[in-house]
Amino acid sequence: MSSSLGQKLKVHVFGQSHSRGLGVVMDGFPAGEEIDMDRVRAFLLRRSGGKEKGAHSTAREESDEPEILSGLLGSKTCGAPLCAIFANDDARGEDYENLSLVPRPSHADYAAFVKHGGQNDRRGGGHFSGRLTLPLCFAGAVCLQALERKGVSVDARIASIENINDDPFDWESAKKFYSDDFPTASREASEKMRRAIEEAAAQGDSVGGTIECCVRGLRAGLGSPFFDTVEGRLAQALFAIPAVKGVEFGAGFGAAAMRGSACNDPFFMEEGRIKTRANNSGGAQGGLTNGMPVVFRTAFKPTPSILIPQESLRLDDGTSVTAHIKGRHDSCVVPRALPAVIAAAAIVALDLILEEEGSRFYDR
């Protein structure tokens, strides 16, 4: 199904932005894994914008408390599908009544209207809403704990907002970020980014940006060539996050302007481990991991829900109208999307390991 991800670990998300609730089913997650629910809740809090939301965050207030229906015995996974649901207690469908037949520019409204014959739930984007990143983040938070015990970590930073770029960051050096809620290498860049978001919000507009993510600790040889590459599997998961419009690995599009002598990653031995001098490949070659950190960047478009009136039309008669979008929306999705990027990468990383190790996953 289109709402499912993975091969050995199958993750299925369900629900809508304004339905009674939404949730996730994780089938194939290893049994016997200790799950710290406090750490899961802390990760979900990052997605909701934290305790003190900034100008970028929606005013929607949900508890985001997971209710575990199956898959846990006490605090350990039992091998059955792990299912968690979340209630939508602060849904306000009335905000979308004036747009029932008026597609919002750059939303999925029109395409979904055509695909589902007008029967799609348009409240808050329905199944296409960013709210669906909540069950995705739950799955990712659970996977992160299993990965940690395998020596694999996943982290991310805000690389840019609008035209403001963070300082270069060396993932091998394991430096700390300036802050946890708005992670950047540079304090100055962080402050400029925050101001750009606040200025856009004050004008009823929005901004986009990029997130750089790194998966460390994956051994060489994971993945498959051609149609099932490490990059392809990550991209599939990342493009499920609403507002993602681009993904690049390592040097990415910048490699097109480089010569081979500069772009190649020479091999060397360090403390018995084969490494590369540079990581322009982003930790993957031939569709397989090469043992270096898997580094990629994800581009997010500006939030299409803005307060500025926009041109649209009525789907019943084609009449031109002006769309006035109400509701509670992010002026920049990037800070709250960051844990979703981490979650997507964690799910894929664990799936790759399970695919390779199978029952040997339990041999720690």
Secondary structure as GFF3:
##gff-version 3
##sequence-region A 1 364
A	DSSP	beta_strand	4	5	.	.	.	ID=ss1
A	DSSP	beta_strand	10	15	.	.	.	ID=ss2
A	DSSP	beta_strand	21	27	.	.	.	ID=ss3
A	DSSP	alpha_helix	37	48	.	.	.	ID=ss4
A	DSSP	beta_strand	67	70	.	.	.	ID=ss5
A	DSSP	beta_strand	72	73	.	.	.	ID=ss6
A	DSSP	beta_strand	76	77	.	.	.	ID=ss7
A	DSSP	beta_strand	82	87	.	.	.	ID=ss8
A	DSSP	three_ten_helix	93	99	.	.	.	ID=ss9
A	DSSP	alpha_helix	109	115	.	.	.	ID=ss10
A	DSSP	three_ten_helix	123	128	.	.	.	ID=ss11
A	DSSP	three_ten_helix	130	132	.	.	.	ID=ss12
A	DSSP	alpha_helix	133	148	.	.	.	ID=ss13
A	DSSP	beta_strand	153	161	.	.	.	ID=ss14
A	DSSP	beta_strand	164	165	.	.	.	ID=ss15
A	DSSP	three_ten_helix	171	173	.	.	.	ID=ss16
A	DSSP	alpha_helix	187	202	.	.	.	ID=ss17
A	DSSP	beta_strand	209	216	.	.	.	ID=ss18
A	DSSP	three_ten_helix	226	228	.	.	.	ID=ss19
A	DSSP	alpha_helix	230	238	.	.	.	ID=ss20
A	DSSP	beta_strand	244	249	.	.	.	ID=ss21
A	DSSP	three_ten_helix	252	257	.	.	.	ID=ss22
A	DSSP	alpha_helix	260	263	.	.	.	ID=ss23
A	DSSP	beta_strand	267	270	.	.	.	ID=ss24
A	DSSP	beta_strand	273	276	.	.	.	ID=ss25
A	DSSP	beta_strand	284	285	.	.	.	ID=ss26
A	DSSP	beta_strand	288	289	.	.	.	ID=ss27
A	DSSP	beta_strand	294	300	.	.	.	ID=ss28
A	DSSP	beta_strand	310	313	.	.	.	ID=ss29
A	DSSP	beta_strand	320	323	.	.	.	ID=ss30
A	DSSP	alpha_helix	334	357	.	.	.	ID=ss31
A	DSSP	three_ten_helix	358	362	.	.	.	ID=ss32
###
